[in-house]
Amino acid sequence: MLEYAILKSFIYSKDLYTKYNKYINISYIKTNYKELYKIYNTILYIYTKHINKVSITKEELESVYITNYPVLKESDRRELSGLLDRIFATEVNESILETVLQSHRTRSLA
């Protein structure tokens, strides 16, 4: 899933996040992928709150997510853990992903 690859790249690289995040259609993500939207928000929160942070670990992401969305039931936590496992397990071809992100940027600026 492309969204997983983009999220994983943003998690591992604040530079990529900073360069391309503004070109991602967040309203589309919010409408169609509510949990991914919350993860995007959590990444934004971490990078904004911790300016010197250049990447995020799975444990950091999960703990901040749970802190920001505290009404989670145990089933929600299991679902979140599974989702994060899938995101972190996603294979990412950096050059292809960079091309895709550049395409999002170009469309956004058109």
C-alpha positions as CSV (number, residue, x, y, z in Angstrom):
1,M,0.0,0.0,0.0
2,L,1.5,3.3,-1.1
3,E,0.2,5.2,2.0
4,Y,2.2,2.8,4.2
5,A,5.4,3.4,2.2
6,I,4.9,7.1,2.4
7,L,4.3,7.0,6.2
8,K,7.3,4.7,6.7
9,S,9.5,7.1,4.8
10,F,8.2,10.1,6.8
11,I,8.8,8.2,10.0
12,Y,12.4,7.4,9.1
13,S,13.2,10.8,7.6
14,K,12.2,14.2,8.9
15,D,13.8,15.6,5.8
16,L,11.4,13.8,3.5
17,Y,8.5,14.6,5.8
18,T,9.4,18.3,5.7
19,K,9.9,18.3,2.0
20,Y,6.8,16.5,0.9
21,N,4.2,16.5,3.7
22,K,2.5,19.6,2.6
23,Y,1.7,18.0,-0.8
24,I,-0.1,15.0,0.7
25,N,-3.9,15.3,0.4
26,I,-4.6,15.0,4.1
27,S,-8.3,15.5,3.7
28,Y,-8.5,12.5,1.5
29,I,-6.6,10.5,4.1
30,K,-8.8,11.8,6.9
31,T,-12.0,10.8,5.0
32,N,-10.8,7.4,3.8
33,Y,-8.2,6.2,6.2
34,K,-9.0,7.5,9.7
35,E,-6.2,5.5,11.5
36,L,-3.6,6.6,9.0
37,Y,-4.8,10.2,9.4
38,K,-4.1,9.9,13.2
39,I,-0.7,8.5,12.5
40,Y,0.1,11.4,10.1
41,N,-1.0,13.7,12.9
42,T,1.1,11.9,15.4
43,I,4.2,12.2,13.2
44,L,3.5,15.9,12.8
45,Y,3.1,16.3,16.6
46,I,6.4,14.5,17.3
47,Y,8.4,16.4,14.7
48,T,6.9,19.7,15.8
49,K,7.4,19.0,19.5
50,H,10.9,17.7,19.1
51,I,12.6,19.9,16.6
52,N,16.0,18.1,16.7
53,K,14.4,14.7,16.1
54,V,15.3,13.3,12.6
55,S,13.4,10.0,12.8
56,I,10.9,8.2,14.9
57,T,10.9,4.7,16.3
58,K,7.9,2.4,16.3
59,E,7.7,2.5,20.1
60,E,7.8,6.4,20.1
61,L,5.1,6.6,17.5
62,E,2.9,4.1,19.3
63,S,3.3,5.7,22.7
64,V,2.7,9.2,21.5
65,Y,-0.3,8.0,19.4
66,I,-1.8,6.3,22.5
67,T,-1.2,9.5,24.5
68,N,-2.8,11.7,21.9
69,Y,-5.8,9.3,21.4
70,P,-6.3,8.0,25.0
71,V,-9.8,6.6,24.6
72,L,-8.5,3.5,22.9
73,K,-10.0,0.2,23.8
74,E,-7.8,-2.9,24.0
75,S,-9.0,-4.0,20.6
76,D,-8.1,-0.6,19.2
77,R,-4.6,-0.9,20.7
78,R,-4.2,-4.3,19.0
79,E,-5.4,-2.9,15.7
80,L,-2.9,0.0,16.1
81,S,-0.1,-2.4,16.8
82,G,-0.9,-4.5,13.8
83,L,-1.2,-1.4,11.6
84,L,2.2,-0.1,12.8
85,D,3.7,-3.6,12.2
86,R,2.4,-3.5,8.6
87,I,3.7,0.0,8.1
88,F,7.2,-0.8,9.5
89,A,7.3,-4.0,7.5
90,T,6.5,-2.3,4.2
91,E,9.3,-2.5,1.6
92,V,10.2,1.0,0.4
93,N,12.1,1.6,-2.8
94,E,13.4,5.1,-2.1
95,S,13.9,6.2,-5.7
96,I,10.4,5.1,-6.7
97,L,8.9,6.7,-3.7
98,E,10.7,9.9,-4.3
99,T,9.3,9.9,-7.8
100,V,5.8,9.4,-6.5
101,L,6.2,12.1,-3.9
102,Q,7.6,14.5,-6.5
103,S,4.5,13.7,-8.7
104,H,2.2,14.6,-5.7
105,R,4.1,17.8,-5.4
106,T,3.8,18.7,-9.1
107,R,0.0,18.0,-9.1
108,S,-0.4,20.0,-5.9
109,L,1.4,23.0,-7.4
110,A,-0.5,22.8,-10.7
